Amino acid sequence: MPRHISLLFPGQGSQSLNMLSTFSSSEINSVSNIVNNALDIDIIDCIKNGPDEILNQTSITQPAILITSYLYYQRFINDTGIVPDIFAGHSLGEYSALLASKSIDLLSAISLVHKRGKYMENAESGSMYAILNFDLSLIKTICEEVESLTGQIVSAANINSTNQIVIAGNDNSTKIVADRCKDAGAKRCIQLKVSVASHCALMNDAADLLEQELNSISINEPKTTVLHNYDALPSKNSSDIKLKLKKQLFNPVQWANTMNKIKKYDGLVIECGPGKVLSGIAKTNGLNNILSMTSSTFNDELNELL
């Protein structure tokens, strides 16, 4: 029996200047016409040459990562001929997963995540903190207490593993929660370098705008199973996909549950996109045999593990 293979697509934060450097001109040219038709900015040039402050804008970062992840996926298919068993993507990466699964076309996907980024940028600003080595139930309790105390928003946003929970919300309330978690025994509380507080109630209006955009495009049932951030489950139909993409924006990313489902297959897990963030998180969730396509020895490691 061939090995079970899961492909993971990264989200915002994995971007870097010149992250297309390993791709040939012909690989990049294979998508350039569609990219240029989808956006009013030369995003390929932005990825190659920056500046960083433009690439790191949410509305630019999201299509930039999606395009880069898609090129990595095309390389994987062309080089190996392997059709993966499961796709999953962290936050923005869910759109890359749907693109790879042929649920959505490239033009629609690029346009959609660009608009998603704009809606998020226009939302009320906030903060996000990574809380390390602290119990999720205690974090939720502290968030509820601080929300009641301040009348401001703060909640768990990314449940990445039992040892890494990200909270999001208003600037003041998130700082209070982070300080209380630290005082209660959290190993570290790290403020993330973001101005957009994703996956919390600050995104409610952005989610409503995203819903309108989703309803204007065609999304099909995936050809390959996609596990969604909202509930770590595959979708039932096109309407279900759209609803989960909306809910994903103001609900926590259930990444630990997604990793637990993938772990049951005891297969090979491949991070398909820029960076190695998800590879590290997969290891903290107890997964083995994890590869990143950005590794210089990826092909050799893949052949060894297949």
C-alpha positions in Angstrom: 0.0 0.0 0.0 1.3 3.5 -0.8 1.9 5.9 2.1 -0.9 8.2 3.1 0.1 11.8 2.3 -1.2 15.0 3.7 -0.3 18.4 2.3 -0.3 21.5 4.6 -0.5 25.0 3.2 0.8 27.9 5.3 -0.9 31.1 6.3 0.0 34.7 6.8 3.4 35.1 8.5 5.2 32.7 6.3 5.9 35.3 3.6 9.5 36.5 2.9 11.1 38.7 0.3 12.1 36.8 -2.8 10.3 33.6 -1.7 9.9 32.8 -5.4 13.7 32.5 -5.9 13.7 28.7 -6.4 11.2 28.9 -9.2 12.3 29.2 -12.9 10.9 31.9 -15.2 8.8 29.3 -17.0 7.2 28.2 -13.7 6.4 31.8 -12.8 5.2 32.6 -16.3 2.7 29.8 -16.1 0.6 31.8 -13.7 1.7 35.4 -14.5 -1.2 36.2 -16.9 -3.8 35.0 -14.5 -2.1 36.9 -11.6 -1.9 40.1 -13.6 -5.6 39.8 -14.5 -6.6 39.3 -10.9 -4.8 42.2 -9.3 -4.0 45.8 -9.9 -0.5 45.5 -8.5 2.5 43.7 -10.0 2.7 41.2 -7.1 5.4 39.0 -8.7 7.7 42.0 -8.7 6.6 42.9 -5.2 7.5 39.3 -4.0 10.9 39.5 -5.8 11.9 43.1 -4.9 9.6 44.4 -2.1 9.6 46.6 -0.4 8.8 44.6 2.8 6.2 47.1 4.0 4.1 46.5 0.9 4.6 42.7 0.9 3.6 42.6 4.5 0.3 44.4 4.0 -2.5 41.8 4.6 -4.2 42.4 1.3 -0.9 41.8 -0.5 0.5 39.1 1.7 -2.5 36.8 1.3 -2.4 36.5 -2.6 1.4 36.5 -2.5 1.4 33.4 -0.2 -1.4 31.7 -2.1 0.5 32.2 -5.4 3.7 30.9 -4.0 2.0 27.9 -2.3 0.3 27.1 -5.6 3.6 27.1 -7.5 5.0 24.7 -4.8 2.0 22.5 -5.3 2.4 22.5 -9.1 6.1 21.5 -8.7 5.1 18.7 -6.3 2.6 17.3 -8.8 4.9 17.7 -11.8 7.9 16.2 -10.0 6.3 13.3 -8.2 3.0 12.5 -10.0 1.5 11.8 -6.5 -2.0 12.8 -5.7 -2.2 13.6 -1.9 -4.9 12.1 0.2 -5.7 15.1 2.4 -5.2 18.9 2.1 -5.3 21.3 5.0 -4.3 25.0 5.3 -3.8 27.2 8.2 -6.1 30.3 8.0 -5.3 31.8 4.6 -3.8 28.4 3.7 -7.3 26.9 3.6 -7.8 28.9 0.3 -4.6 27.3 -1.1 -5.9 23.9 -0.1 -9.2 24.6 -1.9 -7.3 25.8 -5.0 -5.1 22.7 -5.0 -8.2 20.5 -4.7 -9.8 22.1 -7.7 -12.6 23.5 -5.6 -11.8 27.0 -6.8 -9.9 28.3 -9.8 -6.7 30.4 -9.6 -8.2 33.7 -10.8 -11.1 33.5 -8.3 -8.8 32.4 -5.5 -6.3 35.3 -6.0 -9.0 37.9 -6.2 -10.9 36.5 -3.2 -8.0 36.4 -0.8 -6.9 39.9 -2.0 -10.4 41.2 -1.1 -10.4 39.2 2.1 -7.2 40.9 3.1 -8.7 44.4 2.4 -11.8 43.6 4.5 -9.5 42.5 7.3 -7.3 45.7 7.0 -10.4 47.8 7.2 -11.6 46.1 10.4 -10.9 47.6 13.8 -7.3 47.2 14.7 -6.3 44.8 17.5 -3.5 42.6 18.8 -2.6 39.0 18.9 -0.4 37.1 21.5 1.0 33.6 21.4 0.5 32.0 24.8 3.0 29.1 25.3 2.7 26.1 27.6 -0.6 27.1 29.3 -3.9 25.3 29.5 -6.5 26.2 26.9 -9.5 26.0 29.3 -7.7 28.5 31.6 -7.0 30.8 28.7 -10.7 30.7 27.7 -11.7 31.4 31.3 -9.3 34.4 31.6 -10.5 35.7 28.3 -14.1 35.6 29.4 -13.3 37.3 32.7 -11.4 40.1 30.9 -14.2 40.6 28.3 -16.6 41.0 31.2 -14.3 43.4 33.0 -13.4 45.6 30.1 -16.3 45.2 27.7 -13.7 44.6 25.0 -13.1 41.6 22.7 -10.5 38.9 23.4 -10.6 35.2 22.7 -8.6 32.2 21.6 -7.9 32.7 17.9 -5.4 29.9 16.8 -5.5 26.7 18.7 -2.2 25.4 17.2 -1.4 22.8 19.8 -1.8 22.1 23.4 1.4 24.1 24.0 0.6 27.1 21.6 -2.6 29.1 21.7 -2.9 32.5 20.1 -5.4 35.0 21.5 -6.8 38.0 19.6 -8.9 41.0 20.3 -8.7 44.7 21.3 -5.3 46.0 22.2 -6.0 46.6 25.9 -7.9 43.4 26.6 -5.4 41.1 24.9 -2.6 42.7 26.9 -4.5 42.1 30.1 -5.1 38.5 29.2 -1.5 37.9 28.3 -0.3 39.5 31.5 -2.7 37.3 33.6 -1.7 34.2 31.7 2.0 35.0 32.4 1.2 35.6 36.1 -0.7 32.3 36.3 2.2 30.3 34.9 2.4 30.5 31.1 5.9 29.9 29.9 5.9 32.9 27.5 3.4 35.4 26.1 4.6 36.8 22.9 2.9 39.7 21.1 2.8 39.0 17.4 3.8 41.7 14.9 0.3 42.2 13.4 -2.2 45.0 13.2 -5.0 42.8 12.1 -6.6 40.6 14.9 -7.8 37.6 13.0 -10.2 34.9 14.0 -12.1 36.9 16.7 -15.2 39.0 16.8 -13.4 42.1 15.5 -13.7 40.3 12.1 -17.5 40.1 12.1 -18.1 42.9 9.6 -15.2 41.6 7.4 -16.8 38.2 7.4 -20.2 39.7 6.3 -18.4 41.4 3.3 -16.5 38.2 2.6 -19.8 36.3 2.5 -21.1 38.6 -0.2 -18.0 37.9 -2.2 -18.2 34.2 -1.7 -21.8 34.1 -2.9 -20.7 35.8 -6.2 -18.2 33.1 -7.2 -18.3 29.4 -8.0 -16.9 27.0 -5.5 -17.1 23.3 -6.2 -16.7 20.2 -4.1 -13.0 19.4 -3.7 -11.5 16.6 -5.8 -9.4 15.8 -2.7 -10.5 16.0 0.9 -9.9 19.4 2.5 -10.1 19.7 6.3 -11.5 23.1 7.3 -10.2 25.4 10.0 -13.6 26.0 11.5 -14.2 22.4 12.6 -11.3 20.3 11.3 -13.8 18.4 9.1 -14.4 18.1 5.4 -17.2 20.0 3.8 -20.6 18.6 2.8 -21.2 20.7 -0.3 -20.4 24.1 -1.9 -22.7 26.0 0.5 -21.0 24.4 3.4 -17.6 25.4 2.1 -18.7 29.0 1.8 -20.2 29.1 5.3 -17.0 27.6 6.8 -14.9 30.2 5.1 -17.0 32.9 6.5 -17.1 31.4 10.0 -13.3 30.8 9.9 -12.7 34.6 9.9 -14.2 35.2 13.4 -13.8 31.8 15.0 -10.6 30.1 16.2 -8.5 28.0 13.9 -8.9 24.4 15.1 -5.4 23.4 14.0 -4.7 21.0 16.9 -7.8 19.0 16.0 -6.8 19.0 12.3 -3.3 17.7 13.3 -4.9 15.0 15.5 -7.0 13.8 12.6 -4.0 13.7 10.2 -1.9 11.9 12.9 -4.3 8.9 12.9 -3.2 8.0 9.3 0.4 7.7 10.5 1.5 8.9 7.0 3.7 11.5 5.5 3.1 15.2 6.1 4.4 17.8 3.7 4.4 21.5 4.1 3.6 22.9 0.7 4.5 26.6 0.5 7.0 29.2 1.8 8.6 28.7 5.2 8.6 25.9 7.7 6.1 27.3 10.3 3.6 24.4 10.0 6.3 21.8 10.1 7.3 23.0 13.5 3.7 23.1 14.7 3.1 19.6 13.4 6.0 18.3 15.5 4.6 19.9 18.6 1.3 18.0 17.9 3.2 14.7 17.9 3.3 14.0 14.1 6.3 12.2 12.6 7.7 12.1 9.1 7.2 15.8 8.3 8.9 17.4 5.3 9.0 21.0 4.1 9.3 21.7 0.3 11.6 24.6 1.1 14.2 22.2 2.3 17.2 21.8 0.0 17.1 18.1 0.6 13.3 17.7 0.1 13.5 15.3 -2.9 16.0 13.0 -1.3 14.0 12.9 2.0 10.8 12.3 0.1 12.2 9.4 -1.8 13.6 7.9 1.4 10.2 8.1 3.2 7.9 6.9 0.4 
